[in-house]
Amino acid sequence: MNPGPRALPLLCLALVLAALVVATRTPSRPWQMPPQTTAATPRNLLLISLDTLRADHLGAWGYPRNTSPRLDELAARSVVFRRAVAQAGSTIPSHGSLFTSQYPAAVTNVAEGLSAAAETLAEVLQRQGFATWGFVDGANVRAEFGFAQGFDHYEDDRVGVRRLINRAKRWIRGHPAPRFFLFLHTYDIHTPYKAARPYVALFGDPDYRGGFRPDTRYFRAAEKRAEPMGKRERDEVIARYDAGIRSTDQQVGHFLDWLGRRGLLEDTLVVVVSDHGEEFLEHGRFGHQQLYLDPNLRVPLLFHHPSLRPRTIDQTVELTNVAPTVLEMLGVSGLPSAVGSSLAPWLRGAEMSIEPIAYAEKGGRAAQRTVVTDRYQLLSGGARWKTQLYDLLDDPDATRDISSKHPEVTAKLYQALRSRHRQAVRTRRTLVSGDASRKDRPGLREKVRRELEVLGYLEP
């Protein structure tokens, strides 16, 4: 039966309302990355540091769990460095190397932070007219530790990745700039592994009813066997860590969608990196206290811009390479004393030759230093400064010391280790000391001290 003339307007109105209801219920599709374009100079830089993210827990690095669908999608459209090595196993020295292209002993002190005399990536870009903005999740990357150097605007409240990104969005909306450097840093993957339950349910055992407590004191007790730590407890630890990766991955993906819809990603070089990884008893410890390659020092590193053709580089590189690389890609000169080489030729599709040796160190009483190549790792340090050599191709978990069987390799790599450490010490002598660099900085507030206790950096 055909509707009468009076019913047609009502029918049309009902169809329109139904369409609106469907539209509001249907989630918007993620921003689609634009196709590759010809080589171009990016206008902006977005540097994302995901604290405590070990590379081998990402799908793009071969992890079987679906922890990182959005980062995996980005990696498929990026230049990916699969053997990137951090210069330290903790936040302050590693970020110091990332920002300055210097080794940790040259520019940082774990107790004091980044030397005020060290020139940073943000300072170079600020002088070149970039708007420089930092949004970081407090603790060891706060202004108290010198990381606000060179930033026009720096927010360092401990708020979590979702609120952090919302703050960055509000700032971007209200502060248009012809060129900008945006630095984002989050601790959501770090202990005490507090991802929301739906994310934990993706990887955890729903029947687990154990007494696991995700804090540093429990981990130290478990290492000493003062607390029970069976396979189920260790699996729960890893499940919660993976849940933090998945929730952070989702938030980063949403932020990239937002930037893309505003047209900002088409002219922005995106760099995703971590400062160090995490151990899960591979060498008898939790956290990131020791210098071993895969758990603590192997970190993700990728560069994305629509002009770059996706490729994977398997040669060993360092985080000291990042600042020279982005400066060259942005067409900016700076950091003339950098120890890292620019990787820009690889990003542009050409081949290049750099020495495949990465250096890392840990200061303090239990000082350790290491050099890593595509095949070997030499580790020197500990109470007696014992030197150990591992063949990472045959022994990827670094369990068998072969230094006595390969004295030539050991001697060569030890010389490389000593020369890099001496270079860092010489550079340090040209800079203001750690104490002098903090004269004009505020003291460590009680709020920050509590944050560092929760994260395991200070004893309560």
N, C-alpha and C positions, 0 to 999 in steps of 0.2 A: 504494500500500500504506500503510495507516494505521500510525503508530508505536504500539508497545505501551505499556502503562502505565508501565513503568520508563523508557522513552525520553523521555517528556514533560518531566520535570524537567530532563534534560540539554539538551533542545531549547530550553526556555525560558531556561536559563542561557546557552546559546550565543547566543541572540538578544539578551539583555541585554548580554553582553560585546561583541557586534558593534556595538550601539548606542553603547556607551561609546567604542569605538575611533573610530567616525564622529564622535562629538561632539568628541573631542580633536583630530581632524584638521581639523575645520571651524572656520575662524577666526570669532571673535565679531564680530557686526555692530557697526559704529560706533554710538555713542550718537546717538539721534534727537532733534533739537531739539524742545522742547515747542511746541505751538501758541501763537500770540500770546494774551496775556491783556489784561485791562483795564489802564489806566495805573497804574503802581505805582512806589514808591520802592525802587530796588535796595538791598539790604543791603550788598553787597560790591563791590569794584572790582578788576578784573584788567586791568592795563595791560601790553601786549606791545609792545616796541620791537624791530623787526627791522632791525638796523643795515645801512645801505648798500642798502636796497631801493628802487629807483626804481619809481614807480607803473606806468609803461607796460610793465613786464615781468610783469604779473599779468593773468590771463585776465579778471578782472572789470573791468579797465581797458582791455581790447581787445587784449591780446597774443595772437597766434595760437598760440604754443607752449603746451603743457599744463604750465606750470610750477607752478601753484597750485590744484589741484583742491579742497583742503580750505578754503583761504582764499576761493576763489570761492563755495563752498557757504555759508560763513559770510556773505559779502558779500550773497548773495541773500536773506538773512534779516536784514539790517542796514540802518542808515542810513549811506549811503556818500557821502563828500565827494570828488568826482572832481578838484577843483582845490585840494587842500591844498598849501600852500607852507611849507617849512621855513625857519627864520630864519637858518640858517647851513649851509654845506656841509661841516661837520665835527662830530664827535661831542660834544665838550665844550660849545661854545656852543649847539648845537641842543637838547641835552638840558637845558641850563640854561634855555632859553626854554620848553621843554615843562613843566618842573617849577615854574617861577615865574611864568609869563605875563608875562615881561619880555623886552625885546630883548637880544641878546647883550652889547652894550657896557655894559649896566647891571649885569649880574650875573656875568659870566664873563670869564676871561682864559685864552686857549688854553694858556699855559705854566703857569698856576697852578690853574685849575679854577674851581669855583663858589664865589662869595663866601659866607663863613659867615654874613654879615649878611643874606643874601637869604632870605626866607621861602619854603619849598617846599610843594608839595602834600602830601608825606608828613608834614611838621610840622603842617600844619593838621588832617589826618585823625588823627594821633596824639593831638593835644589833644582831639579829639572822641571819643576812646575806641576808635578802630580799632586792631586789631593791624596793624602795618606791617612787611611782609617784602619784602626785595629779593634776587633771585637774578640776578646779572649775570656776563657772561663776561669779566671782568677789563678790562685795558687802560684806556681813557679814562673808563670809568664806575666805576673803583675808588674805594674810600673815600679814597685819597690825594688825589683831585680833588674831594672834598667832596660826593659824591653819596649818601653814607650819612646825610646830615642827615635826621632825622625817622624813621628806620627803627629798629624794635625789634631786627630781625635782618637782617643784610646779609652775604651771601656773594658774594665777587668773585673766585673762582679761575677761571683760564682753563681750562675743561674741555670746551667744546663744548655744543651745544644739547641733545643726548640726555642727557648726564650732568647738565647743569644742571636739566633738567626732572625727572629722577629725584630730585635733591636736594630740589627744591621739593615733590615728592610726599611724600617722607619727612617733611619738616617739617610739612606740612598734616596728615598722619595723626597726628602726635604732638602737635599744638598746636591743638586746636579753639578757635575764637574766635567770639563773637557777631557781630562785624563785622570784616572784614579788607580791607586794601589789599595786593595782591600785584603786584609789579613784576618782569617778566621781560625780560631783554635778552640778545641773542645776536649774535655776530660771524660766524656760519657763512657768511653771504653775502658778507662782506668779503674783500678780498685776504688771503691768496694763493690763493683759490678751490680749496679742498681737499676738495670733495665726493667721496664714494666713487665708484668706477668705474661701478657700475650706473647711477648718476644721470647721470654724464657721458655714458654711452652713449646715454641717451635723446635727447640733443641734439647730440652731437659727431659728427664724421666718423670712422667706424671705420677708414678708410684713412689718416687723418692720421698722418704720421711726422715732423713738423717738430720744431724745437728750441725750441718755446715754453717759457718759464720764467715762471711766474705770480708774479713779484715786482716790487716797485716799481722796483728798479734796471733791470730789463729794460724796463719801461714807459718810464722816463725816456730810456733809450738809444734806444728805438724812436721816441719823439717827436722826438728830434734826428736820426733816421735813421742813427744809429751802429750800429743792429741792423736786420736785414731784418724788415719787417712787411708782408706781403702780405695779400690777402683771406682766405686759408686760416688764417693766424695770427690775424687779427682774429676770424674766425668761431669759432676754437677758444677764444679769450678769452671771447667771449659765451656759448659753450656751457657752459664751466665755471662762469661766473657764474650762468647759468640752472639748472645742476645744483645749485648751493648753495641757490637758491630752492626747488627741488623737494624737496630733502632736509629743509630747514627746515620747509617747508609740511607734510610728513608728520609731523614730530615735534610741531608745534603742533596738528595735527589729533588725534593720539593723546592729547595732554594735555587737549584739550577733551573728548574722549570720556571720559577718566578722571574729570574733574570732573563731567561730566554724569551718569555712573553713580553718583557719590556724592551726587547731588542738589544740588551746589553752584552749578551754572550757572543754575538756575531763579531764583536771587535775586542774581545777579551781573551788573553792568554790565561788558561786555568791550569794551576799546578796543584796536585794532590800528593801529600807526603805524610810521613809520620816521623816522630823523633826517636823512637825506639820500639822494641817489641815487648814480649812478656814470656816468662818461663813457666812451665807447668811440670816441674820436677824432672825435666830432661837431664839436668845436671845436679839434681838434688835440692833445688831451690824453687821457690815461687817468686813472682815479681820480676824485677829487672836489675838485679844486683850484680850479675856476672857478665863478663864479656865473652859471649859465645855467639857465633855467627847467626844461625837461623833463628833461635828463639828471641834474642835481644837486639841484634844489630841489623838483620835483614829487614828492610822497610819498603813499603810501596812507594813508587815514584812514577808519576805520569804527567805529561804535558798535553793539553788540548787546545787547539784553535782550528777554526774551519779551514784554514789554509794548509794545515799539516796533514800529510798522508799517514794513516795508521801504520805503525811498525813496532816490532819488539826488538829490543837490544839486550843481549845476554851478557855483555861485558861488564865487569865490576866497575862501578862508579861510586862517588861519595856525595854526601849532602853538601860538601863544599863546592860542588859543581853547580848547584842550583842558582845561586845569586849571579855568577858570571853568565850563565845561560839566559836567564830572563832579561838581564840588562842588554845583552846582544840582540835578543829577539825584539825588545822594545826600542832598539835603536839608540840606546843611552850608554854613555861611557862612564866608568866609575870603578871603584875598588881595584886600583892598579896593583896593590900588593896581595891580591887574592892568591891563595894556594891552589884553588880549584880551577880547572879549565872549563871553558864554555862547551856545552854539548850541542850548541845550535846547529852545527853542520849535520849532525844526526837527525835533528828535528826537521831539517829542510830536505832530508832525503839523500844527502851525500854521505860518503864514508869519511871517517877520521881516525886518527891514531893517537891514543893517549895511553899512558902507562896503567895497566890494569891492576893497580895496587890501591887498596883503601886502608886508611889508618884510623884507629879509634883508641880512646884511652879513658881510664877512670882514675881520678885522683884520690887523695886521702891516705889513710893508714893501709888499706888493702889495695894499693895502687896496682893497676894492670894496664898494659899496653898491648896492642895487637895490630898486625897487618894481615890483610886478606887479599888474595888474588882469585882468579877464576878457578883455581884448583886447590890452593893451599891456604891454611891459616896458621900463622905463628903467633903464639900467645906468650907474653912474658910478664911475670908479676907474682903477686902473692907474698907470703911471709918470707920466703927465701929467694924470690925473684927467679924461680925456675923457668926455663924456656922450653916450650912445647911446640911441636909441629904436627899438624893434622892434614891428611889428604882428604879433602872434602868430597872428591869424586867417589873414592872407595869407602869413605867413612863420614858420611854427611852429618852424623850426630857428634862428631869430634870426640870419640871415646878412646882412640889408640894413638899414643904419642909415638911418632916415627922420627923424632929429631936425631937419634943416634944412628938410624939407618940411612939418613940423607943429610950428612953434615954440610954438603955444598949448598943445598937449598936452604937449610937452616941459617947458615952464615950469611947468605945473600939477603934473605928476608930480615934477619936481625939488623943488618946494616941499614936497610930501608927503614926499619922501625926507629933506629937511633937517629938517623938523619932527619926524620920528620919531627921527632920529639925535640931535637936540638933547634930546629927551625922555629917551632912554637915558642921555645924558651927565649930565643933571640928576639922574636916579635914582641913577646911580653915585656922584655926589658925596654923597648921603645915606647911602651904605653904607660899610662898612669897606673899605679898599683891598685889592687882591688879595694883597699881601704880608702885611698884618696878618691877613687871614683864614686864612692858612696857618701862623701861628705855633705853633698847637697840633696841627698835622697832621704825620704822619710824612713824612720825606723820600722822594724817589723811589727805590725799591729797585731793585737790579740786575735782579731778575726782571721787574719792570714795564718797565724800560727795554728789555729784550730783546723783550718783547711788542710795545712800540711800534715797535721797529725792524722786526719781522716784518710788522706792519700798515702800515708805510710812513710812520709819523708822525715818526720820528726817523732820522737818518742813522746807520748802523753806526759 
